[in-house]
Amino acid sequence: MATDVSTQARKTTTEAKKPWRKVLYEKQDYPDNYVDAQFLKDLTKNVRVRHYEYWSVVYESAIIAQQLCSVCALVLVWWHLSEGSLSPLLCVCVGLLLTLVGYALHEALGGRGGRSRLADVKSATFFLGFSYGFSPILKTLTDTISTDTIYAMTTLMLLGHLLLFDYGMSPKRVTSLSMAVFGAVCLASRLPTAPHAFAITAFAYQIFALWPSLQLIIKRRCPATHVCVSASWSLLSLALVGHVAGARAALAALGLVALPMLLAPLALVALQTSKDNIHGPWDEAEIKDDDIPSFRS
């Protein structure tokens, strides 16, 4: 009998409760973490989710393969200079010729950016003169450091360049360029003469500073040409790796290029079906400019 009375009292108390309201300015007979059955009625999933297509992701990731091939090109040119199979004069002359061709192409595609030709000539002359004048210092800068340490520093700098390169995100390109040039300076200290050091330093600036700018303007203006240039640059780098280090090294380099360019986009597209972003009344308020009244005098 007593049990029935207590049960009836609890029912009466529950029925006397006011309906729960989603407000904070009044005290209610519910716990702070209470939600009613209608809480999830506004639940939405995957709002404004961008769905990627495989080949579009491959196209955008080509820049990663290009930078990997640029690093391979720097190491290969340094190796040929070190072995004597490439003269510094030939390296500099070919680099200057390709730079002039790239400059003309960059200008034809509308990538001038407000600078005059005279300003560009002054900058190039200053850089070449400065680099050539300081090449004896670059050659002897790290003589007291062991070769193993130099190679380790070069590896770290080039990896840092790849990680911090401007792939369209926030990292600043100047940091990536500085690390690549520092890696080239480390390699230059192990070359036989000062002209060799000048040649590898000039090539580093061309491949890491000028070449990415041309790649970007080609990608914006001529997407089909960008695909051909990326494929040609990758094949050329892989062929040179195979010529210097053998077929196994070429296959390893091919796998290294294919991983970010082909396999990673495949994984990204495959994982899209598992994406499950939820939105509801618990989200933070988003204040838009249209919601803010303008007060003008």
Phi, psi and omega in degrees: 000315180296324179296319179297322180294317181293322178296318179295325180293319179295321177298318180296320180295318180295318180293335181280348180293143175284151177301144181289137178239145182273071180223157180248352188267005176222150181278130182237160182274044180223153176298160182295331182264017182283139171225148181271182184291342182270006186297322185267011181291335180264012180292130175230153182235142174054050176280134179058033177279133179268124180263127184263146172258148189301310187289331175292324177291320177299319180298317181288331182275000179297333180296329177293315178297323179297319180291322175300318179291327177295319176297317177299320180296319178299313181295321181292318178296318177299319180297316179294322176295320181292323181278349180086004179278354177224124181277149178300322181297316179296319179299315181291317182295314178296320178297318178294320179297314179294327177294318178296318178297316178295323178296317178296319178294318178299318179290322179295330180273004176083033181255027184293314177076025175088354179273145178273163178295324180297319178296321178293320179295319178298316180296317180294318180296317179297317181295313182296318179294318179296315181294319180292322180293327182262003181299325175297326177290318178298325181294323184253010187295323185239034179297328183279355181263139182294154182296322178299319178295321178298316180294322178294317178297319179298317179299315180296318181294318180290325174295319176298322176299315180294323182287324187260004180295150182282091177270017183103010179246201190280331185303142182281137182291333183297323178294316179298317180295319180298319180293321179294318180293321178297320176298321177294323178296320177299317178292325181297330181291348179255012176268159190289324186227169178295319175301325175298317179296320177296319182297315182288327178291316178297319179296323179297318178295320180294318186278333184253342180251312185275318183298316177298326178295319177292321177301318183295315181291326176294320180296322182286320188264327185226080183302320181294320177295325178299320178296316180295319180295317180297316180295318181294317180296320180293315180296320179296316180296317179295322178295320179293322176298316178296324179293323184274314190249355178102174185293323181296318178295323178295319177294321177296318177294322177298317177296323179294324178283321182290333183299306180280339186268328184241314185281318180297315174300324178297318178294321179298314180294321181293326182278356180297327181293340180270358181289132184212076176274131180250144178226145181189195183294350179275351181293152175291148179291138178253114181270120179258160181297328181291338181277349183262118179292144179264131180251105181244140180279000000 
